[in-house]
Amino acid sequence: MDYRFDPDLLISAVTRGRTPVEHPARQVIFAQGAAADSVFFIVSGGVKLVVTSEEGKEAVVALLEAGDAFGEGCLAGQPLRLATAIAMAPTAAVRIDKAEMIRALHADAGFAEAFTAYLLARNSRVEADLLDHLFNSSERRLARLLLLLAHFGKDEAPQPIGPRLSQETLAEMIGTTRPRVSHFMNKFRKLGYIEYNGKLKVHPSLLNVVLHHTTS
């Protein structure tokens, strides 16, 4: 499902309290525990959300790209950020003050409906991710993640994934180790499911791993 948010709706609905921001790769956009006072919409680039436990253990909980929103927890009354947002590549975004976002949602029914639909679709993706972690092997989880990142279903041609993802990030996303990810990536490449050519490209045939049980 393509659940990206239409930037034209944002531009027409939010007329003030809107600030364009740019972040270089690896820069922290906001930190876990900071005041939750705004919502961000990604224009270009990519962002990862990272949660750190009290013991210092980190987990990547989301990979976001152009058309995605983040930081929307402030609209539900979250006083502090629950995750750290980090730019994965040079990233342009629009920062919307919390008060202005709430005003726009109340004032523009079309904008509110579209944003609600976006959040519901993304929530369905989160639920599917949870079930994937509970019931599927790490190989299947990696295959599913790569297909999602490549927007499987939009085109039959191999789809590139960007911005560039490290194997460490992929491992954190599916709950396994980097060596396991390396093993599966090499296996997928040998089977012709993916290719490396400057960028990682995913073939629709990778769906075979998701639909049929395979052993590593």
C-alpha positions, 0 to 999 in steps of 0.5 A: 500500500502506498500511504505517502502524504500529498505535499500539495495538501500540506501547502494549501492547508498549513499557511503559517507556522511552517518552516522548511528545514534541511539536514545533512546525512546522519544529523539528529533532527530531534532527540528522544526525550526532547519536547514534542512541539512539532510535526515534520513532513519529508520532502526529499531524503530519508529519516530513521527513527531510533529508540534507545532503552535505559540500558543503552540498547538501540532499535530502529523502529521506522525508516521514512522517506519523501511523503512521510510524516513524523513527530505526530505523537505531539498531536496526541498529547505526547509531551516528549519525543519517544524516539530520535529522528536521524537523517539517513541522507541529505534531507529536506523537510517541512516543520509544522508547529503543533498549534498550527497543525492542530488549527489546520486539522480543525479548519480544513476537513479535506486535509484532516481526512487525508492526514487521518487516512495516512496515519491509519494506513501507516498504522496498518503497516506497523501492525503488519510489521509486528506480526512479521516479527512474531511469526516469520523467520529473519530471512522472510522478514528481510525479504519483506522489508526490502520489498516494502522499501522498494515499493513492491507492486508499483512497477514490474521493473527492479526498483531501487532503494534509497537512500543507501541503507547499511546492513546494520540498519537492516539488521536492527529493523528485522531483529537479527545480526549484521552477519545474518543479513549479509548471508541473506543478501548474498543469497538473494543476489545469487538467486537473482532476487536483488542486484547491486549496481551503485544502488540496491535494486529489488526484483519482484521475484523476491516475493518468492521468499515471502510466499514460500518457506526457504531455509538459510 
